[in-house]
Amino acid sequence: MPLPVAPLMVYRLRSGERIIASDHADGTVVLNADSTERVDAVVTAALTNAMPVASSLEYLESLT
């Protein structure tokens, strides 16, 4: 799976519309509607593989 080279931000508006933006050194890029569904699926897959919040906090605290 390709990794993003810049942070991705996914916003869900009250209307249900999703906005995906990527933060680059030269400014923020808002993805077009054609890419939104594909990128949203990648973000959702990454979140499902993430550790639960409590486990993440325990791990980070053990590093210090």
C-alpha positions as CSV (number, residue, x, y, z in Angstrom):
1,M,0.0,0.0,0.0
2,P,1.5,3.4,-1.0
3,L,2.1,5.7,1.9
4,P,1.2,9.4,1.8
5,V,4.1,11.8,1.5
6,A,2.1,14.6,3.3
7,P,-0.5,14.5,6.1
8,L,-4.1,13.8,5.0
9,M,-7.1,15.4,6.7
10,V,-10.6,14.0,6.1
11,Y,-13.5,16.2,7.0
12,R,-17.1,15.1,7.0
13,L,-19.5,18.1,6.7
14,R,-22.9,18.2,8.3
15,S,-24.4,17.7,4.8
16,G,-22.6,14.3,4.6
17,E,-20.1,15.6,2.0
18,R,-16.4,14.6,2.6
19,I,-13.5,16.9,2.0
20,I,-10.0,15.5,1.9
21,A,-7.0,17.8,2.0
22,S,-3.3,17.2,1.9
23,D,-0.9,19.5,3.6
24,H,2.2,20.2,1.5
25,A,5.1,22.6,2.1
26,D,3.8,25.0,-0.6
27,G,0.2,24.9,0.8
28,T,-2.9,22.8,1.3
29,V,-4.3,20.8,-1.6
30,V,-7.9,19.8,-1.6
31,L,-8.5,16.6,-3.5
32,N,-11.1,16.5,-6.3
33,A,-14.3,14.6,-5.9
34,D,-13.0,11.7,-8.1
35,S,-10.3,10.9,-5.6
36,T,-12.3,11.3,-2.5
37,E,-13.8,7.9,-2.3
38,R,-10.5,6.1,-3.1
39,V,-8.5,8.1,-0.5
40,D,-11.3,7.8,2.1
41,A,-11.1,4.0,1.7
42,V,-7.3,4.1,2.3
43,V,-7.7,6.3,5.4
44,T,-10.4,4.0,6.8
45,A,-8.2,0.9,6.2
46,A,-5.3,2.7,8.0
47,L,-7.6,3.5,11.0
48,T,-8.8,-0.1,11.3
49,N,-5.2,-1.2,11.6
50,A,-4.4,1.4,14.3
51,M,-4.0,0.4,17.9
52,P,-6.8,1.4,20.4
53,V,-6.2,4.7,22.0
54,A,-5.4,3.2,25.5
55,S,-2.8,0.9,24.0
56,S,-1.3,3.7,22.0
57,L,-1.0,5.9,25.1
58,E,0.6,3.0,27.1
59,Y,3.1,2.4,24.4
60,L,4.1,6.0,24.0
61,E,4.4,6.5,27.8
62,S,6.7,3.4,28.0
63,L,9.1,5.1,25.6
64,T,10.0,7.8,28.1
